[in-house]
Amino acid sequence: MPEQPTDYRVAVFGAGGVGKTSLVLRFVRGTFRETYVPTIEDTYRQVISCNKQVCTLQITDTTGSHQFPAMQRLSMSKGHAFILVYSVTNQSSFEELPHLYNELTIIKREELARVPIMLVGNKIDEGESREVSTALGKALSQKWKCGFMETSAKTNTNVKEVFQELLRMETRQNMALVGEVKQKSGLAKLFRRRYTTTTESSPSFSTDNVLDSSDVPRQMNTEPSAGSSKERKPSKIRRFLRQHSSADLSSNKASENSSETV
């Protein structure tokens, strides 16, 4: 199936045999495969609901072999989120993870701080063979500032929760970014939101309708109100015109009288 632009790409990394494919198949298909079949690279798509939102996950199950470093780097560069898997029954698989994390650091650079990562200790159903304690896993996740969970693909323990937590981490990160933007331009956004809201009972109002102080005299009614007791004083120009018009009338009357006398 071709990749969609709205797909959220999750890449699963870890040593061979830790149960990466089993985790993915249990999540996507609800099945568990007892036999181990080495994977080169497979991609699955799954629709998941988290926090009342629907998201399409494109899950890349990567190889645990070191024979395909170019494919590994490509998955890291294209991935939006990552699951780093080790087996709690295999100490060496746990010790391989710092190498994978360093590769992510090189490829993602400063972006890595905003990328959701889950550290997953798989095969907890084989507790009698445990070599990596829960405390060690938690300590490593705290060092990397990422999520942590122990799972069992065989018993379907915490499998769905791993992917849901990835989406929650992504949501929290987006909310934090929005909060930073609001702090920088919160006043402008508040102004726009307050004055551009349109309701049925009132007309829309935007900053274009806000009068500047220089516009007020031009848009105010200059006629005195009916109940006003004070009379507006005439301007200097009006007084000048009145005086000159009165003088003209007087001179005209004088000339008329002189003509009648003659």
C-alpha positions in Angstrom: 0.0 0.0 0.0 1.5 3.4 -0.9 2.5 5.7 1.8 -0.1 8.5 2.7 1.0 12.0 3.7 -1.0 11.7 6.9 0.8 8.5 8.0 2.6 8.6 11.3 5.8 6.6 10.8 7.0 4.5 13.7 10.2 2.5 13.3 11.0 -0.5 15.6 14.7 -1.2 16.3 16.6 -3.8 18.3 18.9 -6.7 18.1 17.8 -9.9 16.3 15.5 -12.2 18.3 14.3 -9.7 20.8 10.7 -10.0 19.5 10.3 -6.9 17.3 8.2 -8.7 14.7 6.2 -10.4 17.4 5.3 -7.1 19.0 4.3 -5.6 15.7 2.2 -8.6 14.6 0.5 -8.8 18.0 -0.5 -5.2 17.7 -1.5 -5.1 14.0 -3.0 -8.6 13.6 -3.5 -9.8 17.1 -1.5 -13.0 16.4 1.7 -14.5 17.9 4.2 -16.5 15.9 6.1 -19.1 18.0 8.9 -19.7 15.4 11.6 -17.1 14.9 12.0 -15.9 11.3 14.7 -13.2 10.7 13.3 -10.0 9.2 15.0 -7.8 6.6 12.4 -5.0 6.7 8.6 -5.1 6.7 6.1 -2.3 6.9 2.5 -2.4 8.3 -0.3 0.1 8.6 -2.7 0.2 11.5 -5.4 2.7 12.5 -5.4 3.5 16.2 -7.6 5.6 18.4 -5.9 7.6 21.1 -7.3 10.4 23.2 -10.5 10.5 21.0 -8.3 11.0 17.9 -7.8 8.6 15.0 -4.3 8.1 13.7 -2.9 5.9 11.0 0.4 4.3 12.0 2.9 3.2 9.5 5.1 0.7 11.4 8.4 -0.3 10.0 9.8 -3.6 11.5 13.5 -3.2 10.9 16.2 -5.9 10.7 18.2 -6.9 13.7 21.2 -7.6 11.5 24.0 -5.1 11.0 24.3 -6.1 7.3 21.9 -3.3 6.1 23.1 0.0 7.7 21.8 2.1 4.8 18.2 0.7 5.3 18.6 1.4 9.0 19.7 5.0 8.5 16.8 5.6 6.1 14.2 4.3 8.6 15.7 6.6 11.2 15.7 9.7 8.9 12.1 9.1 7.9 10.7 8.0 11.2 8.5 10.3 13.4 8.7 8.1 16.5 10.8 5.1 17.5 10.6 2.0 19.6 13.9 0.5 20.9 13.4 -3.1 21.9 15.5 -5.4 24.0 14.8 -8.8 25.6 14.8 -8.9 29.4 16.3 -12.4 29.0 19.3 -11.2 27.0 21.8 -8.8 28.5 23.7 -8.3 25.2 20.5 -7.1 23.4 20.2 -4.4 26.1 23.8 -3.4 25.6 23.3 -2.9 21.9 20.8 -0.1 22.4 23.3 2.7 23.1 24.7 2.2 19.6 21.2 2.6 18.1 20.5 5.6 20.2 23.8 7.2 19.1 22.9 6.7 15.5 19.5 8.4 16.1 21.4 11.3 17.7 23.6 11.7 14.7 20.7 11.5 12.2 18.1 13.5 14.0 20.5 16.0 15.7 18.7 18.7 17.7 15.3 17.4 16.5 15.8 14.3 18.6 14.7 16.1 21.8 11.2 16.5 20.2 11.0 12.9 18.9 8.9 10.4 20.9 10.9 7.3 21.8 9.8 4.3 23.8 12.3 1.9 25.4 10.7 -1.5 25.6 11.9 -4.6 27.5 10.1 -7.6 25.9 9.6 -11.2 26.9 8.6 -10.6 30.5 6.7 -13.8 30.4 10.0 -15.6 30.7 10.7 -14.1 34.1 12.8 -17.1 35.3 15.3 -16.3 32.6 15.5 -12.6 33.2 19.0 -11.0 32.8 18.0 -7.3 32.7 16.2 -5.9 35.7 13.3 -3.4 35.5 15.4 -0.9 37.4 18.1 -1.0 34.7 15.6 -0.3 32.0 14.1 2.6 33.9 17.5 4.1 34.6 18.4 4.0 30.8 15.0 5.6 29.9 15.6 8.4 32.4 19.1 9.0 31.0 17.6 9.3 27.5 14.5 11.1 28.7 12.2 8.7 26.8 9.3 6.5 27.7 9.7 3.0 29.2 7.6 -0.1 29.3 8.0 -3.8 29.7 6.0 -6.1 27.5 5.2 -9.6 26.4 4.1 -10.2 22.8 3.3 -13.8 23.7 0.8 -12.9 26.5 -0.2 -9.6 24.8 0.9 -7.6 27.9 1.3 -3.8 27.3 1.6 -4.2 23.5 -1.2 -1.8 22.6 -0.1 0.5 25.4 3.3 1.0 23.9 1.9 2.5 20.7 -0.7 4.5 22.6 2.0 6.0 24.8 3.9 7.0 21.7 0.9 9.0 20.5 0.4 10.6 23.9 4.0 11.7 23.9 3.5 13.2 20.4 0.4 15.0 21.6 2.1 16.4 24.7 5.0 17.6 22.6 2.7 19.4 20.2 0.8 21.0 23.1 4.1 22.2 24.5 5.1 23.8 21.2 1.7 25.5 20.9 2.2 26.8 24.4 5.5 28.3 23.5 4.0 30.1 20.5 1.1 31.4 22.6 3.6 32.8 25.1 5.3 34.7 22.3 2.3 36.0 20.6 -0.5 35.5 23.0 -1.7 39.1 23.1 -2.0 39.3 19.3 -3.9 36.0 19.2 -6.2 37.1 22.0 -6.9 40.3 20.2 -7.7 38.6 16.9 -9.8 35.9 18.6 -11.8 38.5 20.5 -12.5 40.8 17.6 -12.9 38.4 14.7 -15.5 36.1 16.3 -18.9 36.2 14.4 -22.1 35.3 16.1 -25.7 35.2 14.9 -26.8 38.0 17.2 -24.0 40.4 16.4 -22.0 41.4 13.2 -18.4 40.4 12.7 -15.9 42.7 14.2 -12.3 43.0 13.2 -9.4 45.3 13.8 -10.4 47.3 10.6 -13.5 48.5 12.5 -11.5 50.0 15.3 -11.5 53.8 15.0 -8.2 55.7 15.3 -8.3 58.8 17.4 -7.7 61.0 14.3 -10.8 59.5 12.6 -13.2 60.3 15.5 -14.1 64.0 14.6 -14.8 63.1 11.0 -17.2 60.3 12.0 -19.0 62.0 14.9 -22.2 63.9 14.3 -21.4 67.6 14.4 -25.1 68.7 14.9 -26.0 69.6 18.6 -28.4 67.2 20.2 -32.0 68.3 20.7 -31.7 68.3 24.5 -28.5 70.1 24.7 -28.6 73.4 26.6 -25.2 74.7 25.5 -24.8 76.2 22.1 -21.7 75.3 20.1 -19.3 78.3 19.7 -18.8 79.3 16.0 -15.3 78.9 14.7 -13.1 81.8 13.7 -13.8 81.2 10.0 -17.5 81.3 10.6 -17.2 84.5 12.6 -15.1 86.1 9.9 -17.6 85.2 7.2 -20.5 86.5 9.3 -18.8 89.9 9.9 -17.9 90.4 6.2 -21.3 89.4 5.0 -22.9 91.9 7.4 -20.6 94.6 6.2 -21.5 93.9 2.6 -25.2 94.1 3.4 -24.8 97.5 5.1 -22.9 98.9 2.2 -25.5 97.7 -0.3 -28.3 99.3 1.7 -26.4 102.6 1.9 -25.9 102.7 -1.9 -29.7 102.0 -2.4 -30.7 104.9 -0.2 -28.4 107.3 -1.9 -29.7 106.4 -5.3 -33.3 106.9 -4.2 -32.5 110.4 -2.9 -31.0 111.4 -6.2 
